Amino acid sequence: MESVEEGSEYVEQLWPASPSISDEERAFYRAFGVGRGSWWQLLQPKVWLAGIQAFREGYRQTKATADTAQMPGMFLVSGERVAWSHEYSHAGDRPDLAAIPRRA
């Protein structure tokens, strides 16, 4: 949801070789059916625990500049086919990234 400028700093830190797309209008979120989170998806204990774990791993939350209630989505798209996806159950959910190569 960030501009190219805002998102590029984040992408450069985590995965510099990765191509990225700015979706300020949230067209991809709508196309893939990724909506805004309920209060439970955003504030349940699992979210707080994930935040603590992320903090311990060195990640820091800075000022929010986009819709903080927007749920995340992760999709592996091959041509016109979605080969793999992860439906987040809460804001701190982590997908099984090891599953991606098996689906690719």
N, C-alpha and C positions, 0 to 999 in steps of 0.2 A: 504493500500500500504506500510505500515511501517513494519519493522522487528518486531518479537515478543517482543524483548527488548524495542523498541521504543513505541510500541503500548500498552504494559502492564501498563505503568505509567498512560496513559490516561484512560484505562479501569478501573484501580484500583480507580481512582478518581470518576468516574461517575457511575459505576455499578460493584462493586467488585465481585459479585456472577456470573456475566455473563461469559459464555465461549466465547472465541474470536478466530478468525482465522487471521493469517497473509497472505496477498495476494500480496506479493511484485511483482509478475509477472502479476498481474491484470487479472488472469484467470476468476475469478468470475465476474468482471466488464464486460469482453467480453461475458461470457456465458449469462449474464442477459441483455446484450445490453446497458450497461451504458457507454456512451462515454465521450469525452472531451467537455467542455462547449464552446459555442460561446462567443464572446466578450460581447454580450448583457446579456447572462446568468451569466457572471462573474462580470460585472461592472455596471449593471443597478441600478437606485436609490434604488430599493427594497433590493438589496444586501447590500448597505451602511447602510440603515436603520436597517436591521437585525444585522449587525455588531455592530452598536451603542447599540442596545438592548442587544445583547450578552455581550458586555462590561459592561453595567449597571448591568447585572446579575452576574458579576464576572468572566466571561470567558476572557482569554487573548490569543491572537495569538502570538505564539513564532515563531522561525525561521522555515520556510517551508523546509521540507526535502524530499518531494515527489512532484509529478506532481500537481501543484496548479490549473491547468485547468481541472483536472479530476472531473467530476460531481459525486455527491454522489448517492447512491441507498439504498433503504430500502425494504426488502422483508421478509415476513413470509412464511417459507417453512415447509410444513407438508408432510413427506414422499417424494414423487416425485412431489408434487403439490405445486404451489405457491398460498397460500390462501389469501394473501394480499400483495400489493405493493404500493409504492408511487413514482410517476414520478416527479422528482424535476423540477420545471419550471425555477429556478435560484439557484445560489449557496447559498443564504441565506434562501431558502424555508424551512419551517418546516412542516413535515407531521402531520396528525391528529392521534396522538398516541392513542387516545381513541378508534379509529376504530379497533385497533389490537385485543383486546379481543373479540369484536363482530364477528370477522372473524375467530378467532382461533377455 
